[in-house]
Amino acid sequence: MIIQMTAKGGTAPYTWSATGLPTDVTINATTGLISGTPTQTLINATVTVSAKDTTGRSTQSRFEITVVPPDWTCPSGGQKLVNPGFESGGTGWWENTDNINRHTGALARRTGTWAAALRADSAGGAIISQRAQVPRECAWSTLTFWAKFVPLQGVTDDNDAMRLLLNDEPVFFLKGNTMGTGYRQYTVDLSRYAGQTVILWFTGWGDYKNISSIVLDDFALNAR
């Protein structure tokens, strides 16, 4: 672990100190460098760092850290989505049109009998959404899903796409003409959302020139 602390103002040089650091990690009192190989597991622990100038004036900064071993298993981990493969129809999901269905032909599901097909024919068109909780102590959570691109008119352009928002923040964007053929699995890192309730918004995005769909199936929000 290496974190370089800095300070401005006052009268340098500064004297540094810290509380809440994991075992075997220290802060250099002269340089403010936090370093060491932690031997203690910490989950969202608060670290307080203090800087004091030559006149005795001081200031503090607080931040949270999570330190876990490579084989860490989150005690409240596991798959957190409701009906992740759509086999209960639209249960657990919100949709603005009949996106989740027993699609067949080119729009057929990857597994089971149900899938979600998002038409890419308008800006912010077809939508599916679900709210989920990422446990605070799960440091390495991910969202995975399978998707395939289906050009319904046989052609495509740069406007055919799918966008994923987390809590109204765009985090993932797929262009249909980069997806190849057939289903492919995609992974989104959710580690920075630990301790938060996230709202997943999957939106078809495109125009009416070359109508297409992006078919989604077999989701998993794995908290670990």
C-alpha positions as CSV (number, residue, x, y, z in Angstrom):
1,M,0.0,0.0,0.0
2,I,1.4,3.4,-1.0
3,I,-0.5,6.7,-0.5
4,Q,1.3,10.1,-0.7
5,M,-0.3,12.7,1.4
6,T,0.3,16.4,0.6
7,A,-0.5,19.7,2.4
8,K,-0.7,23.4,1.4
9,G,-0.6,26.6,3.4
10,G,0.8,27.2,6.9
11,T,4.5,27.2,7.4
12,A,6.3,24.2,6.1
13,P,7.8,21.7,6.8
14,Y,4.9,19.6,8.1
15,T,4.8,16.8,10.7
16,W,2.6,13.9,9.7
17,S,0.7,11.4,11.8
18,A,-2.2,9.0,11.2
19,T,-4.7,6.8,13.0
20,G,-6.7,3.8,11.7
21,L,-4.0,2.4,9.4
22,P,-3.9,-1.4,9.0
23,T,-1.3,-3.4,10.8
24,D,2.2,-3.0,9.3
25,V,1.3,0.2,7.4
26,T,2.8,3.4,8.7
27,I,3.1,7.1,7.7
28,N,6.4,8.8,7.4
29,A,6.3,11.7,9.8
30,T,8.5,13.9,7.6
31,T,7.3,13.1,4.0
32,G,3.7,12.1,4.6
33,L,4.1,8.9,2.7
34,I,1.8,6.1,3.8
35,S,3.4,2.7,2.9
36,G,3.7,-0.9,4.0
37,T,2.2,-4.3,3.3
38,P,-1.0,-4.6,5.3
39,T,-1.5,-7.8,7.3
40,Q,-5.0,-6.8,8.7
41,T,-8.3,-7.1,7.0
42,L,-10.3,-3.8,7.1
43,I,-13.7,-3.1,5.5
44,N,-14.5,0.6,4.9
45,A,-12.3,1.6,7.8
46,T,-11.8,5.3,8.6
47,V,-8.2,6.6,8.4
48,T,-7.5,10.0,9.9
49,V,-4.3,11.8,8.8
50,S,-3.0,14.9,10.5
51,A,-0.5,17.5,9.3
52,K,1.1,20.0,11.7
53,D,3.2,23.0,10.6
54,T,6.1,24.6,12.4
55,T,3.9,27.0,14.3
56,G,1.8,24.2,15.7
57,R,-1.2,24.7,13.5
58,S,-2.8,21.5,12.3
59,T,-5.4,20.1,9.9
60,Q,-6.9,16.7,9.3
61,S,-8.1,14.6,6.4
62,R,-10.3,11.5,6.7
63,F,-10.9,8.7,4.1
64,E,-12.1,5.1,4.1
65,I,-10.0,2.1,3.0
66,T,-10.8,-1.5,2.4
67,V,-8.0,-4.0,2.7
68,V,-8.8,-7.7,2.0
69,P,-6.7,-10.7,0.9
70,P,-6.8,-12.0,-2.7
71,D,-9.0,-14.9,-1.7
72,W,-11.4,-12.7,0.2
73,T,-15.0,-14.0,0.5
74,C,-17.5,-11.3,1.4
75,P,-19.8,-12.7,4.2
76,S,-22.9,-11.1,2.7
77,G,-21.9,-11.7,-0.9
78,G,-23.6,-13.6,-3.6
79,Q,-25.8,-12.8,-6.6
80,K,-28.0,-9.7,-5.8
81,L,-30.3,-9.3,-8.7
82,V,-33.9,-10.5,-8.8
83,N,-34.8,-12.8,-11.7
84,P,-31.4,-12.2,-13.4
85,G,-32.2,-14.5,-16.3
86,F,-35.7,-13.2,-16.9
87,E,-37.1,-16.8,-16.4
88,S,-39.9,-15.2,-14.3
89,G,-40.8,-12.8,-17.0
90,G,-40.5,-9.2,-15.9
91,T,-40.5,-9.9,-12.2
92,G,-38.1,-7.7,-10.4
93,W,-37.5,-5.5,-13.5
94,W,-39.0,-2.3,-14.7
95,E,-39.5,-1.8,-18.4
96,N,-41.1,0.9,-20.5
97,T,-42.4,-1.4,-23.2
98,D,-42.7,-5.1,-23.8
99,N,-38.9,-5.6,-23.8
100,I,-38.8,-8.8,-21.7
101,N,-40.5,-11.6,-23.5
102,R,-40.2,-15.1,-24.9
103,H,-38.3,-13.8,-27.9
104,T,-37.6,-16.2,-30.8
105,G,-35.7,-16.2,-34.1
106,A,-32.9,-13.7,-34.3
107,L,-33.9,-12.2,-30.9
108,A,-33.9,-15.6,-29.1
109,R,-32.6,-15.9,-25.6
110,R,-29.1,-17.2,-24.7
111,T,-30.5,-19.7,-22.1
112,G,-33.9,-20.6,-20.8
113,T,-37.0,-19.2,-22.6
114,W,-36.9,-15.4,-21.8
115,A,-34.7,-12.5,-22.7
116,A,-34.8,-8.7,-22.9
117,A,-34.6,-7.1,-26.4
118,L,-33.9,-3.4,-26.5
119,R,-34.8,-1.7,-29.7
120,A,-32.1,0.8,-30.8
121,D,-34.4,3.1,-32.7
122,S,-34.5,6.3,-30.7
123,A,-32.5,8.3,-28.1
124,G,-33.4,6.8,-24.8
125,G,-35.9,4.4,-26.3
126,A,-36.4,0.9,-24.9
127,I,-35.4,0.5,-21.2
128,I,-35.1,-2.1,-18.6
129,S,-34.1,-1.2,-15.0
130,Q,-33.6,-2.8,-11.6
131,R,-32.6,-1.5,-8.2
132,A,-30.0,-3.5,-6.2
133,Q,-27.9,-3.2,-3.0
134,V,-24.2,-3.6,-3.1
135,P,-23.1,-4.7,0.4
136,R,-20.7,-2.3,2.1
137,E,-18.3,-5.0,3.0
138,C,-18.0,-6.5,-0.5
139,A,-15.0,-4.9,-2.0
140,W,-14.9,-6.6,-5.4
141,S,-18.4,-6.6,-6.8
142,T,-19.1,-6.9,-10.5
143,L,-22.1,-6.8,-12.9
144,T,-22.0,-9.3,-15.7
145,F,-24.4,-9.9,-18.5
146,W,-24.6,-11.4,-22.0
147,A,-25.6,-9.4,-25.0
148,K,-25.9,-9.8,-28.8
149,F,-26.6,-7.3,-31.6
150,V,-29.3,-8.0,-34.1
151,P,-29.6,-5.6,-37.1
152,L,-33.2,-6.1,-37.9
153,Q,-32.9,-4.5,-41.4
154,G,-29.6,-6.2,-42.2
155,V,-27.4,-3.1,-41.9
156,T,-26.1,-0.9,-39.0
157,D,-24.3,2.3,-38.3
158,D,-22.6,4.1,-35.4
159,N,-26.0,5.2,-34.0
160,D,-27.1,1.7,-32.9
161,A,-26.0,1.2,-29.3
162,M,-26.9,0.3,-25.8
163,R,-26.1,2.5,-22.8
164,L,-25.9,1.5,-19.1
165,L,-26.4,4.1,-16.4
166,L,-25.8,3.5,-12.7
167,N,-27.7,6.0,-10.6
168,D,-28.1,8.2,-13.7
169,E,-24.3,8.1,-14.4
170,P,-23.3,6.7,-17.7
171,V,-20.8,3.9,-17.1
172,F,-20.9,1.5,-20.1
173,F,-21.6,2.0,-23.8
174,L,-21.9,-0.7,-26.5
175,K,-21.9,0.1,-30.2
176,G,-23.7,-2.5,-32.2
177,N,-21.2,-2.5,-35.0
178,T,-18.4,-3.5,-32.6
179,M,-20.2,-6.4,-31.0
180,G,-19.7,-9.0,-33.6
181,T,-22.3,-11.8,-34.0
182,G,-23.8,-14.0,-31.3
183,Y,-23.8,-13.5,-27.5
184,R,-20.8,-12.1,-25.7
185,Q,-20.3,-11.6,-22.0
186,Y,-19.5,-8.1,-20.6
187,T,-18.3,-7.2,-17.1
188,V,-18.7,-3.8,-15.2
189,D,-16.7,-3.1,-12.1
190,L,-19.0,-2.1,-9.2
191,S,-16.3,-1.9,-6.4
192,R,-16.8,1.9,-6.0
193,Y,-20.5,1.4,-5.3
194,A,-19.9,-0.7,-2.2
195,G,-22.5,0.3,0.5
196,Q,-24.8,1.9,-2.1
197,T,-28.2,1.1,-3.6
198,V,-27.7,1.2,-7.3
199,I,-30.3,1.6,-10.0
200,L,-29.3,-0.1,-13.2
201,W,-30.7,1.5,-16.4
202,F,-30.1,-0.4,-19.7
203,T,-31.3,1.7,-22.7
204,G,-31.5,1.1,-26.4
205,W,-30.0,4.0,-28.3
206,G,-30.2,4.7,-32.1
207,D,-32.2,6.2,-34.9
208,Y,-34.9,5.2,-37.3
209,K,-32.7,4.8,-40.3
210,N,-31.4,1.3,-39.6
211,I,-33.6,-0.3,-36.8
212,S,-31.8,-2.9,-34.7
213,S,-32.0,-4.5,-31.3
214,I,-29.6,-5.5,-28.6
215,V,-30.7,-8.7,-26.7
216,L,-29.7,-9.1,-23.1
217,D,-29.7,-12.3,-21.0
218,D,-28.2,-14.0,-18.0
219,F,-27.3,-11.1,-15.7
220,A,-25.5,-11.4,-12.4
221,L,-24.6,-8.8,-9.8
222,N,-21.9,-10.7,-7.9
223,A,-21.0,-9.1,-4.6
224,R,-17.8,-10.5,-3.1
